[in-house]
Amino acid sequence: MRFVVQEHRHHPTKDPNPDLHWDLMLAEGDHLATWRVPAAPARWTPEPLACRRIADHRRKYLSYEGPLSDDRGAVQIVAAGNYRPIRITADQWHIRLESDRISGTLNLQKIQDDQWQLSFQGDIA
């Protein structure tokens, strides 16, 4: 099963740092389960980091980089690889990430509605 982390910059030509966030996308069937994370993977730690579950994305985003339609900015892949489920439920994704940049255990825990917490233990290059 594949995953990707994209840096998402809104209006990159207007302002160098507006609404910068990272989209974590995990392949699930014909779509990508997606979380909006406020910190780059290099800042993911075992301490819980608040994030938000957003609308599922199309699988094309596993390899897409570039501008987004409707003036939504641009995305750049910062990590991509495979993941192995340890435990996946409606309220938790506990998985093992493996790529050339990330190797470790990621836990996404639902708090309420679209509010989640991300914690990571492992190595990030």
N, C-alpha and C positions, 0 to 999 in steps of 0.2 A: 504494500500500500504506500502511496507516495504522499509527500508533503512539500510545501513551499512556504517560505517567509519572504514577503515583499515589503520593501520600504515604499510607503505611499506618501507622496508630497502633493498637496493641493496647490494649484496655481504656481508651479515652480518658476515661471518667468516673472511673476509679479513680486514675490517675496521669497527669500531663500529658506525660510523656516516656518511657513504657516501650516498649522494643523498637521504636523509631521507625526505619523504613526506607522506601525508595522502590522501587516495582515498575515496571520498564521492560518494556513489553509491545509486541511487534511482530507484526502480523497475518501469519499464514502459513496459507493455506488456510482451513479452518473453525475454527481455534483461534488463540491468541496465544502465541507463544514468549515466555517470561517469565524475567526475571532479578531477583533481590533485590539491591538496591544500598544500601550503608550511608550514602551521602551524597546530598544534594539536587543536582539538576542544576546549580545555581549553583556547586557545588564540583567539578564534573567538569572535568578538565584533560587535557593530553597525557600527564601522568604516570600510569602504570597504577594503577588502583584495584581492589582485590579485590572480587569480587561472586560471586553463586552462582546458577546456573541452577536454577530450581524448576519445579514441574509446570506444564504448559501451562494457560492459562486459557481460559474461554469468551469468545467475541467480544463478549458483552454488556458486558464490562469496558472496552471502548473508550470508553463514555460513562457508565458507572455511577459514582455517588458516593453514599456513605452507609454505614450499618451493614452488617457482614458477619454471616452466620449463624454459629451455634455459638459465640457470644461471642469472635469473632476480631478484634474492634475495628471500625474504620471506615476508609474510603478517601476521598481527595479528589484530583481531577485537578489537577496542577500544570502539565502541558504535554500537548498533543495536536496531531497533525498528520499529515504524510505522510513516508514514507521511500522512498528509492530505493536498491536494492541496487547495490553496487559489486562485492562478492565475498561470496558466502555458501557456506560449506562446513559439514561436521559440526563442525569445530573453530574456525570463525571466521565472524563476521558483520561485514563492513566495509560500512557503509551511510552514506548522506547523509540527515540529518534536516532537515525544513523545517516550521516552524510559526511562530506569532506570538511565541513565547517562545524557541525554539531553532532555530539555523541552523548546521549544520556537519557534520563527518565524525565518526562514532562507530565505534570498533573494539571488538568483543568477541572475546577470544581465550581459547580453552579451555586450562586449565593441566593439570587432571586431574579425572576424575570430574565432579562438579558445580561444581568451582572454576574460575572464569573471571577475566579482567581486563578492565576497561573503560577505554578512553582516549577523550578527546574533544578535537577542535580546532575552534573556531568561536566563535559568539556565543550567549550565554544572557542573556535579559532578566530 
